Amino acid sequence: MDVRQLEFFLAVVDERSFTKAAETVFVTQSGLSASIRALERELGVRLFDRGPQGATPTKTGEVFFPRARRMLADARAAQRELLEVSLRETMLVRVGSEQCVGDLIDLVDLMAAFRIDQPQAELSFEQASTGPLMSGLSEGALDIALIAGPVAGDPWQNHPGFTSVVLRREPFVLLAHPKHPLAAARSLAWREVVGQKFVDFQPTWVVRRILDAATETRGLVRQSAVTVNDVHMLIDMVQRDFGVAALPVSLAHKQSASELAKVELVDDDLGWEIRVAVSERAGSTARAFEAMLMPSVLVSEVRTELSAVPRAS
């Protein structure tokens, strides 16, 4: 969850329309809709009833409304405090990100919004795998980065030179062509699927390394029918029945994968985390950018609160 998702949610509540809300917050309607869907998935609830007459908050959405306003106000207050300090520091913020973090965060939108709020800030962006990002943070070449993990044996949680906070934890699902023999299953264990042909990411991707570690731990062998370096290419390959793929939930719910079968993978070690990591050398401007992101602990509290809301009959 991030501050822009909260802004989008509040705008839709105010306008009772996705179209009008998108105009209010200066984003495309498709971008706003995708962000709200991602927020609903993260919270595990439906926030709006969509219809020809517009968007109406559900009972759960009404309960979330005052909490969302408080969360946004708190985040903005933290940013203001940090930016007051940053006036005496450099305004350059060097941002990095793992190659794909699903629909979790729209970094381009966040950077654009931050630049509008802080026109004096200078932003640079680097996309790489988690290993090089951690090195950049430790060496002071990056101020803030979104990193993925964990992989058995990686020193990522105790890596020197930066601190990190979990933004999201999520399980893996199996993506398959609708006519694939496994497509009708509701849930599967990893041992039941490793014999299939896979469409995989390159070995530098954390997603691939998590799968390889789970396979090796069980003493199993897995066959990659094709390896790719782009999530959209991977999804397209599965659609053309080159093989199945195992992905974190947020990646599997990309719009381009909407027609594919999604089967829950029940193994506890098949999951990943997305963390926001900040270099120990980062200034207040970078920490103000970090304040735009909501840690998983806070999201979990909100999810628990909303799960207790009675569903409408």
C-alpha positions as CSV (number, residue, x, y, z in Angstrom):
1,M,0.0,0.0,0.0
2,D,1.2,3.5,-0.7
3,V,-0.1,7.1,-0.3
4,R,-1.2,7.3,-3.9
5,Q,-3.5,4.3,-3.5
6,L,-5.0,6.1,-0.4
7,E,-5.4,9.3,-2.4
8,F,-7.1,7.3,-5.2
9,F,-9.4,5.6,-2.8
10,L,-10.5,8.8,-1.1
11,A,-11.0,10.5,-4.5
12,V,-13.3,7.7,-5.7
13,V,-15.3,8.0,-2.5
14,D,-15.6,11.8,-2.9
15,E,-16.5,11.7,-6.6
16,R,-18.5,8.4,-6.7
17,S,-16.9,7.9,-10.1
18,F,-13.6,6.3,-11.3
19,T,-13.5,8.6,-14.3
20,K,-14.0,11.8,-12.3
21,A,-11.6,10.6,-9.5
22,A,-8.9,10.0,-12.1
23,E,-9.2,13.5,-13.4
24,T,-9.0,14.8,-9.8
25,V,-5.7,13.0,-9.0
26,F,-4.2,13.5,-12.5
27,V,-3.9,9.8,-13.5
28,T,-5.4,7.7,-16.2
29,Q,-8.7,5.9,-15.4
30,S,-7.0,2.5,-16.2
31,G,-4.2,3.3,-13.8
32,L,-6.5,4.4,-11.0
33,S,-8.7,1.3,-11.5
34,A,-5.7,-1.0,-11.5
35,S,-4.4,0.6,-8.3
36,I,-7.8,0.2,-6.5
37,R,-8.0,-3.4,-7.6
38,A,-4.5,-4.0,-6.2
39,L,-5.5,-2.3,-2.9
40,E,-8.5,-4.5,-2.6
41,R,-6.4,-7.6,-3.2
42,E,-3.9,-6.5,-0.6
43,L,-6.6,-5.8,2.0
44,G,-8.6,-8.9,1.0
45,V,-11.9,-7.0,0.7
46,R,-14.1,-5.2,-1.9
47,L,-14.1,-1.5,-1.3
48,F,-16.5,-0.4,-4.0
49,D,-19.6,-1.6,-5.8
50,R,-19.1,-0.7,-9.5
51,G,-22.1,-0.1,-11.7
52,P,-23.5,2.1,-14.5
53,Q,-24.3,4.8,-12.0
54,G,-20.7,5.0,-10.8
55,A,-18.8,3.6,-7.8
56,T,-20.4,3.3,-4.3
57,P,-18.4,2.4,-1.2
58,T,-19.2,-1.0,0.2
59,K,-19.8,-1.3,3.9
60,T,-16.2,-2.3,4.3
61,G,-15.2,0.7,2.1
62,E,-17.2,3.0,4.4
63,V,-15.3,1.6,7.5
64,F,-11.9,2.0,5.7
65,F,-12.7,5.6,4.7
66,P,-11.8,7.4,8.0
67,R,-8.8,5.0,8.6
68,A,-7.5,5.9,5.1
69,R,-7.8,9.6,5.8
70,R,-5.8,9.2,9.0
71,M,-3.1,7.1,7.4
72,L,-2.7,9.6,4.6
73,A,-2.5,12.5,7.0
74,D,0.1,10.7,9.1
75,A,2.2,9.9,6.1
76,R,2.0,13.5,4.8
77,A,2.9,14.9,8.3
78,A,6.0,12.6,8.4
79,Q,7.0,13.8,4.9
80,R,6.7,17.5,5.9
81,E,8.9,17.0,9.0
82,L,11.5,15.2,7.0
83,L,11.5,17.7,4.1
84,E,11.9,20.6,6.5
85,V,15.2,19.0,7.5
86,S,16.1,18.2,3.9
87,L,16.2,21.9,2.9
88,R,19.7,21.9,4.3
89,E,20.7,18.8,2.4
90,T,20.9,17.6,-1.2
91,M,17.6,17.1,-2.9
92,L,18.8,14.2,-5.1
93,V,17.0,10.9,-4.4
94,R,18.5,7.8,-6.1
95,V,15.8,5.1,-6.4
96,G,16.3,1.5,-7.4
97,S,13.8,-1.3,-7.8
98,E,13.8,-5.1,-8.4
99,Q,12.9,-5.9,-12.0
100,C,9.3,-6.5,-11.3
101,V,7.3,-5.9,-8.1
102,G,3.9,-6.8,-9.7
103,D,1.0,-4.4,-9.1
104,L,2.3,-3.7,-5.6
105,I,3.7,-0.3,-6.3
106,D,3.4,2.1,-9.3
107,L,6.8,3.6,-8.9
108,V,6.5,5.9,-11.9
109,D,3.3,7.4,-10.4
110,L,4.9,7.7,-7.0
111,M,7.9,9.5,-8.4
112,A,5.8,11.8,-10.5
113,A,3.6,12.7,-7.4
114,F,6.7,13.3,-5.3
115,R,8.2,15.6,-7.9
116,I,5.0,17.6,-8.1
117,D,4.9,18.0,-4.3
118,Q,8.6,18.7,-4.2
119,P,9.6,20.4,-7.5
120,Q,13.1,21.1,-6.1
121,A,13.8,17.3,-5.7
122,E,15.9,15.6,-8.3
123,L,15.1,11.9,-8.9
124,S,17.1,9.2,-10.6
125,F,16.0,5.6,-11.1
126,E,17.8,2.3,-11.6
127,Q,16.2,-1.1,-12.3
128,A,18.2,-4.2,-11.4
129,S,18.0,-7.5,-9.6
130,T,18.1,-7.5,-5.8
131,G,21.8,-8.4,-5.5
132,P,23.1,-5.3,-7.3
133,L,20.5,-3.1,-5.6
134,M,21.7,-4.3,-2.1
135,S,25.3,-3.5,-3.2
136,G,24.3,-0.1,-4.4
137,L,22.6,0.7,-1.1
138,S,25.6,-0.6,1.0
139,E,28.1,1.4,-1.1
140,G,25.9,4.6,-1.0
141,A,25.3,4.6,-4.8
142,L,21.5,4.3,-4.1
143,D,19.4,6.0,-1.4
144,I,16.3,3.8,-1.5
145,A,15.3,0.6,-3.2
146,L,12.6,-2.0,-3.5
147,I,14.2,-5.4,-3.0
148,A,12.8,-8.9,-3.1
149,G,13.5,-12.2,-1.3
150,P,14.2,-14.2,0.7
151,V,16.3,-16.9,-0.9
152,A,17.9,-19.5,1.4
153,G,21.5,-18.6,2.0
154,D,21.2,-15.0,0.9
155,P,22.5,-12.5,3.6
156,W,19.9,-10.0,2.5
157,Q,18.2,-9.4,5.9
158,N,21.5,-8.7,7.6
159,H,23.2,-7.0,4.7
160,P,25.4,-4.1,6.0
161,G,24.8,-0.5,5.0
162,F,21.1,-0.3,4.9
163,T,17.9,-1.1,6.8
164,S,14.7,-2.5,5.4
165,V,11.0,-2.8,6.2
166,V,8.6,-5.4,4.7
167,L,6.0,-3.9,2.5
168,R,4.3,-7.1,1.5
169,R,4.5,-10.9,2.0
170,E,2.6,-13.1,-0.5
171,P,2.4,-16.7,-1.6
172,F,3.0,-18.2,-5.1
173,V,0.4,-19.5,-7.5
174,L,0.7,-21.7,-10.5
175,L,-0.3,-20.1,-13.8
176,A,-1.5,-22.5,-16.5
177,H,-3.3,-22.5,-19.8
178,P,-7.0,-23.1,-19.2
179,K,-6.8,-26.4,-20.9
180,H,-3.8,-27.6,-19.1
181,P,-4.4,-30.8,-17.0
182,L,-3.6,-28.9,-13.7
183,A,-5.8,-26.0,-14.5
184,A,-8.8,-27.4,-12.7
185,A,-7.1,-28.0,-9.4
186,R,-7.9,-25.7,-6.5
187,S,-4.5,-26.2,-4.7
188,L,-1.3,-28.1,-5.3
189,A,1.9,-28.9,-3.5
190,W,5.2,-28.1,-5.2
191,R,6.0,-31.9,-5.5
192,E,2.9,-32.3,-7.6
193,V,3.9,-29.7,-10.2
194,V,7.7,-29.9,-10.6
195,G,7.4,-32.6,-13.3
196,Q,5.7,-30.1,-15.6
197,K,7.5,-28.1,-18.2
198,F,8.0,-24.5,-16.9
199,V,8.3,-21.0,-18.4
200,D,10.8,-19.5,-16.1
201,F,12.6,-16.2,-15.4
202,Q,16.4,-16.0,-15.8
203,P,18.3,-17.3,-12.8
204,T,19.2,-13.7,-11.7
205,W,15.5,-13.1,-10.7
206,V,14.6,-13.7,-7.1
207,V,11.4,-15.4,-8.1
208,R,13.4,-18.0,-10.1
209,R,15.9,-18.5,-7.3
210,I,13.1,-19.1,-4.7
211,L,11.6,-21.8,-7.0
212,D,15.1,-23.4,-7.6
213,A,15.8,-23.4,-3.8
214,A,12.4,-25.1,-3.1
215,T,13.1,-27.7,-5.7
216,E,16.7,-28.4,-4.5
217,T,15.6,-28.6,-0.9
218,R,13.1,-31.4,-1.8
219,G,15.7,-33.3,-3.9
220,L,13.7,-32.8,-7.0
221,V,14.5,-31.9,-10.6
222,R,12.6,-29.3,-12.7
223,Q,12.6,-28.6,-16.4
224,S,12.5,-25.1,-17.9
225,A,10.9,-25.2,-21.4
226,V,12.0,-21.6,-21.9
227,T,13.5,-18.8,-19.9
228,V,12.7,-15.2,-20.3
229,N,13.6,-11.8,-18.7
230,D,10.3,-10.1,-18.8
231,V,7.0,-10.9,-16.9
232,H,4.8,-10.0,-19.9
233,M,6.7,-12.4,-22.1
234,L,6.4,-15.1,-19.5
235,I,2.7,-14.6,-19.3
236,D,2.4,-14.7,-23.1
237,M,4.4,-17.9,-23.2
238,V,2.0,-19.6,-20.7
239,Q,-1.0,-18.4,-22.8
240,R,0.6,-20.1,-25.8
241,D,1.0,-23.3,-23.7
242,F,4.8,-23.4,-23.7
243,G,4.5,-24.5,-20.1
244,V,3.2,-23.5,-16.6
245,A,4.7,-20.8,-14.4
246,A,4.9,-20.2,-10.7
247,L,4.6,-16.6,-9.7
248,P,3.9,-14.5,-6.6
249,V,0.2,-13.5,-6.5
250,S,0.7,-9.9,-7.4
251,L,2.5,-10.8,-10.6
252,A,0.0,-13.5,-11.5
253,H,-2.8,-11.0,-11.3
254,K,-1.5,-8.7,-14.0
255,Q,-4.3,-7.9,-16.5
256,S,-2.5,-9.8,-19.3
257,A,-2.9,-13.0,-17.2
258,S,-6.7,-12.6,-16.6
259,E,-7.6,-15.6,-18.8
260,L,-5.1,-18.0,-17.3
261,A,-5.9,-20.5,-14.6
262,K,-4.4,-19.7,-11.2
263,V,-3.9,-22.6,-8.8
264,E,-2.8,-22.0,-5.1
265,L,0.6,-23.5,-4.2
266,V,0.3,-24.6,-0.5
267,D,4.0,-24.9,0.4
268,D,5.1,-22.5,3.1
269,D,8.5,-21.9,1.6
270,L,7.0,-20.8,-1.7
271,G,6.5,-17.1,-1.0
272,W,8.3,-13.8,-1.3
273,E,8.7,-10.5,0.4
274,I,9.0,-7.0,-1.1
275,R,10.9,-4.7,1.2
276,V,11.7,-1.0,1.0
277,A,15.4,-0.6,1.9
278,V,17.1,2.7,2.8
279,S,20.8,3.3,2.8
280,E,22.3,4.4,6.1
281,R,23.8,7.3,4.2
282,A,20.4,8.5,2.8
283,G,19.3,12.0,3.6
284,S,15.9,13.3,4.7
285,T,14.6,13.7,1.2
286,A,15.0,10.0,0.5
287,R,13.4,9.2,3.8
288,A,10.5,11.5,2.9
289,F,10.0,9.3,-0.3
290,E,10.1,6.2,1.9
291,A,7.2,7.7,4.0
292,M,5.0,7.3,0.9
293,L,5.0,3.5,1.4
294,M,3.0,1.7,4.0
295,P,4.8,-1.2,5.8
296,S,3.1,-4.7,6.0
297,V,2.5,-4.4,9.7
298,L,0.2,-1.4,9.2
299,V,-1.5,-3.1,6.3
300,S,-2.1,-6.2,8.4
301,E,-3.7,-4.2,11.1
302,V,-6.1,-2.6,8.6
303,R,-6.8,-6.0,7.0
304,T,-7.7,-7.5,10.4
305,E,-9.9,-4.5,11.2
306,L,-11.8,-4.7,7.9
307,S,-12.2,-8.5,8.0
308,A,-14.4,-8.1,11.0
309,V,-16.9,-5.9,9.1
310,P,-20.1,-7.9,8.5
311,R,-20.7,-8.5,4.8
312,A,-23.8,-7.2,3.3
313,S,-26.4,-9.9,2.6
